[in-house]
Amino acid sequence: MTAVLPDADLSPYAASLLRLLTVPEAADEPVAGRVVDASRLSDRELGVLLAAAYRLLPVDPAHWVKLGVMDACRQRQPAFTPESCAAMLSALVNDVAQPWGSGNPVLAVSALLRCEGPLPEEAGRSAKKLVRALGDRHRVEHPYALSALAGLGGGLTSWIESKLHARSLPGIARDEAAVMSAVGPIAQALLAEASGERTYQSLPPLPDIWQRLADLPEYASFAHRALDAAQRRVADIQAGRVPYQADAAFEREEVGTLGRAVRVALLRDEPWVSQLLRPLALGVAVAPTAARTAPSQALLYEVARAVAAFPTPEALAALRAARAAARHKGIHRQLDRELRKIERALGDRPDVAFRLPDLGFGPDGVRTVTVGGYDAVVTLSHDVDLTWRRPDGKALAVVPAAVRRDHPDTVKELRDLVKQARAQLATVARSLELGYTAGTTLPYRRWRDELAANGLGWSVVRRLIWEVSDPSGRWRPVLPTGDGFAELDGTAVPEPDPDVAIRLWHPLHASVEEIRRWRDELTDRELRQPFKQAFREVYLLTPAEQQTETYSNRFAAHIVHYRQLYALMRGRGWTCSRLGPWDGGDTDDAYRVLPGGAWRVGFRHDYRDEQPDGVECASTDRVWFDRRVGGSWRPAPLADVPAIVLSEAMRDVDLFVSVTSIAADPHWMDRGDDLHADYWRQASHAELTATAQTRRATLERIIPRTKLADRCELTERHLVVRGQLNTYRIHLGSGNILMEPANTYLCIVPARRGPQESVFLPFEDDRLALILSKAFLLAEDARISDPSIVAQLRAAR
């Protein structure tokens, strides 16, 4: 076998594995554990070993090495030298000649894309042989990968071209293939990877595949041409110049091609893309007749998936318009799911998310529309409110009957405006919050022009604490005012220079005293923040985590409602698989790639059981962090994780546990069995988590402002409420209630409303609102009329 790397370039461990793979008499040599330890191999060494492994017979004694190397390559991004890449192609030629072999053109293309230098002529000859051998087969799979290999081998012949596709490529897809063929085999390989051709042995997708495709000027030009051609075809269908057939406007290959064109255009943030995308989405979403069909549902959904990958506000607006125009209920359901994904994903692109449409709001965050002699007033505060006024200025509780009767379309448009404004506010808030782990800073000019100057943006940024860099490099915490900034003590701060950096303040960088003062200031002003900032939880590395080094058990061993956990993780942008009572459904590692792309957090959880009433339970396990190295993820010691990355990731996991733990389920003890009862009793009154500690700090400021002030006391873990009949201890974590003196459990079903009187909350927290609601109820326990609660109160006396 041709050497693929000099021995001096391999570590002793990699050299021993290569010897096992290539020297038959070395099969009996001892190797510790007979398990491939991928952590001891570099990416380049994996490429060398993978090329050698593909020459082994399935019965070879060293087959265990091949399986270990292949498994490592499915998790990592191996790198190939020109020599090991040529060896990989040669090995696949050998493989395709075997009765069990597949030749795997997708793997060959993956090696080409990960090659670190120019290929030797030998690689071209191997590519040609591989294409010829695969082309002789009756059914040819992976045509894009084969096209790339054919290009490397000297170009497509008419014979092989006829083999690649069951029929000729339709117009737009044919144009794409011709463009990439003209650029060269590496461009064709990029197209193959971007097209999603995969096999079981495939390497992980390149993390920068779309950026590499977008960097090709030829493909960028093609993307514009393709979307323009697609839009013109749809316009012809809508105008009747082309006969209409439901879901027949584009061939399957064209749908894939146009999806790639949309992704590249959105990633490049081309100025022309919104001008083409809106009419294209509208045109494929609704038939030119009264039918409830559409010219191409497939393309509409592919465009939506492309926008979810690289969202922009304009693309989101285009899909919302398509959803409103569509008549097919299935389109509504599918687009609603995609729109929710896009709204979340837009928060991950602050470079475009702050490009807000003003939606007609003035600097004061108010938009007034006169309808039928009445004024509809849409106001931005911590929420978006729609109210109505009579001509004399008197407020109305409901939509005027005459407006509802005579202007139903306008009423619907106003309600849609409220929904859109809420979505925009949520997107901006999410983008800003995600900037913590990405280390996002903005030049003051952009902050001023894109956020503060926009009514929607101003309603968010004015409620947040910011830090402005001064000439010495020190960050000065400030709060926006109507005409600038002010420090915590009220001192006005001169307007920064346009290029001065500005970023969000985080309590991790502040002293305990500074945090306390900001919390007091915001509470005194009754300034409700769009997300927790002054009251944000902070998670520092613990001594126990320093001992475990690479993982944390601080949120392990909790019993949770699994369906709630699954939905919450998906909603927070985690990737996870569905668990259940089936093979392989007992354990899952959920992951979230943190903004910036350099770090990933993992969270293991296990399926436990399903209750007789259908409630599924899971148990929580360890949390760990991976660092991106050379396009793949490697485990990292917790001590190496930046403090703000660790804190923000742990905050997510704390949220999952605190919200979904069965300890917060008031019905658990009524189930008639003792399954997990010990956990419920312990956890429902356990030591407070960071989230619950923040809740306690908030109640310290809220309770004195209410009529409960003389009836309540905060202890370390509980809010103690003195009623007329009993004294109650409400746990600040679970919200569960014990009645003194016997510590009898009191079950109160959570209401879907907040406290019984208007109480300012500095941030949104359902559990905090629930605790306050219970406190107001129990302070006047003698007036409770609910039979189930009254019976429990009497039994406790």
N, C-alpha and C positions, 0 to 999 in steps of 0.2 A: 504493500500500500504506500502511496506517495505521502511523505511527511507533510503535515499541515502547519506545524510550528516547530521551530528548533526546540530541543529539549530544554535549553537554557531559559526559554520563555515560559515554561510551565512550572508551577509549584510542584514540590515533591508529591503531594497528594494527587494533583491532576495527572502527573506523569505516571503514577501507579495505576490510576484508572485507565489511562490510555493504553498502558501495557496490557492490562487485562482484556481490553477490547480488540487489540491488534496482534497479540502474540499468543498463539494457541497453547503453548506449553506453560504460559503464566496463569492459566485458569485456576490452578490449585494454590496459588500464592495467597497467603492470609491478608485479608483487608478487614480492618476493625468493623465488626457489626454487620458486614455484608449489606449495608445501607448507604446509599450515596448521600453524603453530607454536603448539600448544595451551598451552605453558608461558607464552606472552605474553597469555593470555586469562583473565579472571576467570570464576568460575562463573556470575555474572549475565550476562556478555557471551556465554558459551556458550549460555545460554537465549535470548537475543535472536537470535543467529545461527542457532540451530536452527529457530526459528519462521520466519525468513526463508528458510532453505534449503529447507523443505518446499514452497515455491511454485515452485521451479525445475522446468523440464522436463528430462528425462533428457539431451536433446541440447544443453542450454544450455552456452555456452562456460565459464561459471563453475561447471560441475558438479563440478569438482575441489575447489572450496571446500566444496560440500555434503558430499562424501564425507569430506573432512578433518574437518569439524565433527561429522558423525555419528559418525565413529570416535572423536573426542575425547570425545563424550558417552557412548559406550559404556564408556569407561574412567573418566570423572569423574562428579561429581554436579552437573549444571548447576542453577542457581537461576533462578527466574522471578519477575519483577515481575508485578503484576496485569495490566499492559498486554501484556507479552510472553507471559503465559499465555493471555490472550484471543486474541492473534495466533496462538499455536500451535494452538488449537482451530479458529480460522478457516482456517488453512492446511490442517489435516487434512480439513475439510469440502471444501475445494477439491481436495485430493488424492483423496478417495474418488470424486469425480466423473470422474476421469480413467480411461482404459482400463487403465492400469498401476497405479493407486492402490489402496491397501488401507484408507485411513482410520485405521488403527492406533489402536483405542480404548485399548490398553494404554499407548501413548505419551501419549495425551491424559490418562489418569488419572495417569501419572507426573508430568506437568506440574502437575496440580492439587495433588498432594501436596507439590510443591516450590515452590509459590507463596508469596510473602512477604507477601501482604496480601489484603484482600477483593477478590473478582472483580467486574468491571463487568458490567452486564446483558448486554452483548454476548456474554460468555462463555456465559451460559445459553442464549442463542438459538443459538449455534454448536453447543453440546452437543446441543440438541434436533434440529437438522438432521442432525448426524452420526449420532445414534441412528436417526433415521428412514431415512437412506440405507442404513445397515448392516442395519437390520431388513428392508429390501426384498429382501435377498439370500436365496437359497434356504437357505444354510447359515450360521448365525450362530455365530461363535466368540467366545470371551472373554466369557461372560455376566456375570461379576462386574464387569468393567470397564464393560460397557454399562449395567448397573444403576446404577453410580455416575454415569455421564453422563446417564442418564435422570432420576435424582434431581436433578441440577443443572439439567436442562432443564425441570423442573416436576413430575416424578414419573412413575412407571410407569403406562402405560395397559394395559388388558387385552390390547390387540393386541400391544404390544411385549413384555409379560410372557410371552405365549404363544410369542414368538419366541426368548426367551432360553435356554430349556432344552428339550431334545428331549421331555421329559415333565415333569410336575409335580415340584417338589423334594420329596423325602421329608421326613418329620416334623421331625427334628432340624435338617436343613439349611434347611428352610423357616422354622423359628423363628429361626435365625441371620440369614437374609436380612431377615426382618421387623424384628428388633431394629435392624439397621444402617440399614435404610430409615427407621425412625423417628428415629434420631439425626441423619441428614443425609447429603448427598452426600460430604463428606470422610470420614466414617466408612465409607461404602460403598467409597470409593477405597482406604482402608486395607485393607478386606477383600479387594479385588481384588488388591492388591499381596501380601498375606499368602497368598492362595490359590495364588500361583506362576504366574499367567498371564503368559507371556513371548512376545516375538517377537524376530526378529533385531535390530531397531532399538531394543530395550528399553534403558532406562537401567539402571545397576547397582542392585541392590536397596538400599533404604534401610537403613543400618546399624542404625537404631533402630526398624524397623518393628514388631517384637514389643513393644517397650516402649511405643510409641504406642498400639498396640491394647490392651495391658494397662492403660494409664492411663484407658481409657474405663470408667467404673463400670458402664455398661449391658452392656458385653461381659463384664466380670468376673462379673456376675450371671448372664448367659447361660451362661458356661462351667460354673458350678456346676450350673445347671439341666440342661444338656446331658449332663454326665457322670453326673449322678444318673439321668436318663432312660435313658442307655445301660446303666448298671449294673443298673437294674431290668429292662430288656429281657433282658439276659443271665441274670439270676436266674430269670426266667420260662422261658427256654429250658432252663436246667439243671434246673428243677423239673418240666418237662414240661407247663407251662401253655401254652406255645407250641410247635407242632411243630418238630422239629429238622431243619434242612437244612444240610449242610456248606457253610461259607463264604457263608452267605446271611443272617446276622444283621443286617447293615448294608449299605445301598446305598453306591455309590461316593461320592456327594456327602456322605453322612453320615460316611464315613471321613475325608474331608478336613476336614469341620467339627469332628469330635471331635479330630483331630490339632491343630487350632488351639486348641481349648478346653484341651487338655492343656498345650500350650506356655504359654499365658497363665497358667494356674493354677500351673504350676511356676515361671515367671518371677516371679510375685507371691508365691511360696512360701506359698500359701494353706494354712491349718491343716487344712482338710477334704480336701485332695487325696489324701493317702495313704489315707484311709478309703474313698475311692471307687476309687482306681486299682488297689489290690491285688485286690479282688474282680472288677473289670472285666477286668484282665489274665488272672487265673486263669480267668474264665468264658469268654473268647474263645479260650483256648489249648487246651482239651480238650473233647471231645464229651461230652454227658450219657450216651451209650451207651458200649459197649466199643470203638467204632470208633476208628481212628487219625486221624480227621479232626478239624476244629476249627470252632466256630461262625463265626469270622472271622479268618483269618490276616491279611487285609489290615489290619484294625484293630489287631491285635497288633503288626504290624511298624510301623505308623504311630505307635502309642504309643511303641515303642522308639526311633524316630527323633526323636520329640518329647522324650523323656527324654535322648537324646544331645545335643540342643540346649540344654536347661536341666536338667541332672541334679541330683537330690537323693539322699541315701543311702536314703531311704524308697522312692523310685521305683525305684532300682536293686534293692533287696531284693524289690520286687513283681515285677519282671521275672525275677529269679532264681527266685522261687517258681513263676512261670508256666512257665519253662523246665523246671523239675524235674517239673511236673505234666504237661506236654505228652507225647503219645505219638508224634507225627509226627516222624520223623527230620529232615525238611526244616526243621521249626520249630526243632529243636535247633541245626542248622547256622546258620540265619539269626540266631537269637538269640545264639548264641555270638559271632558277628561284631559284633553290635550291643552286646553286653555289654562287649566289649573297648573299643569306642569310648567307651562311657559311663564306664567306669572311668578312662580317660584324661581325658575331658572333665570329670569331677567334680573333678579336680585344679585345673581352671581356675576353680572357684567356691569359694574358701576360705570365703566367707560361709556356705555350707551344708555344705561337705565336713567341717568339724570337728565337725559334729553327729553324733558317733559312737555307734552302739549298743555297749554294753559287751560283748556276747556272753558274758556270764557270767564274765569275767576279773576277778580281784581286783586291788588296787593293786600287788601283786607280779608281775602279769602271768602268773598261773598259774590254770588251771581244771582241777579234778579231777572226774572222773565215774566212779562205781563201776559196773562192768558184770560181772555173773556172778561176783562175788566178787573181781574184779581191779580195779585202779585205772588208768584211762586219764588221763594227765597231759598237758595241752596247755600249752606254755610259750612265752611271747613273749620273744625275745631279738633278735638281728639277723635272725632268721628265726622261723618258727613250727614247733615240734617237737611231735610226738605220740609219747609213750613209754608203756610199760606196766609195772606193778609187781604183783608177787604180794602176797598178804595180809601176808607177813612183811616187805614193803618191798623185796625184792630186784628189781632191774630186769631186764626181759626184752628180748631182742633183737627179737622179733617179736610179732605179735598172738597171744595164747593160743589154742590150737586150739579149746578149748571155747567161747570167746567168738566166734570166727569162725564156729563151727557153730551155736550157739544164739542169737546176737544179731547177725545180719548187718546188719539195718537200723540198729542203733545204731552199728556200726562205720562204716557208710556216712555216717551223720549226723556222726560225729566227723571223718571225713576231709573232709566238706563244710565243717565248722567251720574246719578248718585252711586250706582254700582261701579261705573268706570272710575269715578273719583276715588272711591274707597280702594279699588284695586291699585290705582296709581300711588296712593298714599302708602299702602302696604308694600309695594315694590320699592319705593324710595327708602322706607324704613328698613326693609330687609337688606337692601344694598349697603346702606350705611352700617348696619349691624355686622354684616359679614365682613366688612372691611377691617374689623378688629384683627382677625387671624391673618389677613393678607397684608397687614401693615399699611393700609391705604392712607395716603395724604393727598390733599388737593392744593393746587395753587389758589390763593385767595380769589384771584380773578374768576376762576371757574366756579368756585363756591358762590360768589356774589352773583354772577351772570346766569348760571344754570339752575341754582337752587333758590337762593334768597330772593331773586328777582321774579320768581314764578310763584303765583298764589298757592299752588299745590305744594311746591317745595318749601316755601316759607312756613307753611303750617306745620311742617315736620321739623325743620332745622331750628326754629325759634324755641322749641321745647327741649332742646338737647344742649348739653355742656360741651364746649369745644376747647381745643388748645391751639393757640397761635404761637408760632416760633418767633422769638425775638432775636436781635443781632448776635447775642452771645450764644445762641443755640438752645436756650432754655425754653421749655414749653410753658406758656402762661394760660391757665384755665380761665375761660370766659363764658358768659351767657349772652346770646344775641339780644339786642334791643331794637327798637324801631329805627334808630339812626346809627347803629354801630354795635359795640360790645361793652359789657361791664364785667368787672371782676366780682368775686364773691362778696366783697365788702361794699359793692356799689360803685366803686371808682370807675369812671368812664375810661375806655381804652381807645386811643386814636385808631382810625381806620388803617388797617395794614396796607403795605405796598402790594400791588397786584400779584407779584411773584412770591410773596411770603407764603410758607406752607401752613396749612390748617388741617387739623385732624380731630377725631372724636376723643374726648376724655374717657379714660377707663379707670375704675377704682383700684385696679391692680397697681397702678403707678402713683397712687395717692396715699397719704397717711391716714390713719384712723380718724384723726381729728378733722382733716379736710373732708373726708367722706361724710362724717356726722354733720358738718356745717352745710354741705351741699344738700343733704337730705332734709335738714331743717328748712333751708331756704326754699326748696321746691314745694315742700308741704305748706309752708306759710303762704306762698304765692298761689297754692292750689293749681300747680302747673303739672298736668298729667303728661308723662313722657310717652312717645310712641313705642318705646320698648324699654325694658329695665336698663337703666344706666346708673343713676346715683344709687339705686337700691340693688345693683347687679351683684350676683354672687361671685365670690372669688375662691378658686380652688388652688391651693399650693401643694407642692410635693410633700408627702408625709414620710415620717421615718419608716413606716412599714413598706412604703413603695420604694424607698431607697434600698431596702433589703431585698425585695423581690426583683428589683432592677429593671426588668423588661415588661412588667405587667402590673396592673393594679387590681386589688380585690375589694376596693372600698365600696363598690356597689354590687358585690356578689351575694349570692344566697338569699335573694328576695323572691317571693312568689308573686307573680303578676298575672293580670288578665291578658292572655296572649293576643287576642284579636285587637284589643286597644293598643297594645305595645306595637304590633305590626303596623297598624294604621298610623300611629304617631311617628314611628321611625320613617316610614315612607313619606309622610308629610313634611318631615324635617330634612329630606334630601338624603337619607341613608339608603344604601342598596342592601336588600335582604331577601332571602327566600322564604317561602311559606312553609311553616312546620306543621306536622300533623301525625296521626297514628298510621303512618305508612313507612315502607322501607326508605331509609335515608332521611326521614323527616323528623328526626329526634334532636338534631343539633344544627345551629346555623351561626355563622360569623357575619354580623352586619358591619358594613363599612360606610364611612363618609369621607370623601376627599375634601379637605378643608380649603377654603378660598386661598388662592395663590398657587395651589397644586403641588406644594413641596411636602405636605404632610397628609397622612391618612390615619384615622382612628378606627379601631376595631372593637366590637362588643359581642362577646359570645353569650348565647342564651340557649336553653334546652327546653324541649317540649316535655311537660310533666304528665298531664292527664286531661280528660274531659269529664266535667261534672254531669250528674244525671240530668240537670236542666240545660245541658248544652254548652255551659261556660267552659272555655279552654284555658288551662293554666300553663305557665312556663316559669322556669327559674332562671335567674340572672347569674352570669359568671364574670370572667375577667374582662378588663379593658386594656388595650395596648396601642402602641403607635408605630407606624411604618414611615420611613423617609424615602422619598423618590430618589433613586440613584440610577442614572443612566437609562431612564425610561422604565425601570421596574421598581418594585417596592421592597425595601429591606427593613427588618425589625430594628427598632432604635431603643436604646436605654432611655428610661423615663427622664433621667437627669439631663439628657441631651435635648429634650423637647423644649422649645421656647416656652417661657412661663405663660404667656398669653394664649398660646396654642393649646397647652395642657388645660388651662382654666376654662377656655371656651368649649373644648370638647367634653370635659367632665361635666360641664353645665348641662349639655345635651343629655348625657346619660342619667344625671340626677333627675332631670325633668321626666325621662321615661319611667324611672322607678317610682318617683313620688306620685305621678299621675295614675299609673296603672297597677300599683301594688294593691293586693287584696286587702291590705290593712286599712285602706281608705274606702272599702266597700261596706256600708252600714248593714247590708243584708247578709253578710257572710255567715254570721253566727246563727241565722235563721234557717240554714239549709238542711238541718236535720242530720248532719254527720260531723265527724271530728277531723275530716281531712284538712290538713294545713292549719288546724285550729291553734296549735302552739305558736306557729309563726304569726298568725293573726293577733293573738294576745300580746306577744312580745313587740311586734313591729308597730302596732297601732298606738302604742304609747312609748316608743323608743326614744333614744337621744335624737335631737333635731339634726337634720341634714342642713347643708348650707342654704338650700332653698327655704326651709322652714325657719332658719335663723334670720334670714332676710324678712320673712313674714313677721317674725316677732319684732324686729326693729321698726317695721312699718306700723304695727299696732301700737307701739310705744308713742308714736306721734299722732295716730288717728283717734285712739280711745279718749284722750283728754278733751277732744273737740266734740264729743257726742254726749247725749244724755245718759250714756252708760258709765260715765266717768267715775261716779261714786258707787257703782255696783260691780265694778270689775277690778281685777288685779292680775298682773302678768307675773307668772313664775318662770322658772327656767324653761319648762316645756309646755306650759298650759296657759290658757286664758281662763281664769277662775271667775265665774259669774254667780253673784248672789241673787237668787230669785226669792219670791215670797214663800215658796213651798220647800225648795231645796237649794243646795249649793252645787254648782256644776263645774267640772274641769274639762275644757275643750282642748284636745291635743293640737298643737300648732302645726304638726306635720300631717297627720291623717285626718284631722277634723272630727275624730271620734270623741264621744262624751262619756264621762263617768260621773255618777251622782254620789255625793258624799252623804254620810260618812262611810257607807258600806262599799264604795267603789263599784256600784251597780252600773252596768252598761245601759245607756239610753240610746235607742235607735230612732233617728229622725231622718226621713228620706230627704235627700237634697232637693231644694226647690230650684226652679229655673229662673230665679230672680235674685237680686242682691239684697242688701240690708233693707229693713222695713222703713228706714228713713234715708233721705239723701245724704250720703257720706262720700267725701272726696277720697278717691283711691289714686295714688301717684303713678300706678301702672296697672295693667290688666292682669288679674290673677284670680281665676275661678275659685281656688281653694280659700283665698283670703276673703273673697266676697261671701263664700259659704260660711266661714267661721263667724264673720260679723252678722250674717243673717241668723245663725243659731243663737248668737249672744243676745241680739235684740229680742228674739222669741223667748228665750229662757229667763231674761230679766223680768218679764211679765208672765211668768209661768202660770199664775192663777187665772189668767184670761185665756189660756190655751183650750181650744174646743175639740181638736182632733182626737177621736176616740182611742186610736192606737197609742198616742203619746200620753193622754190622760191616764190610761190604764197602767202604763209603766211608771208614771209619777206616783200614783196611789200605791202601787206595789212596793215602791221604795221607801214609803213612810212608815 
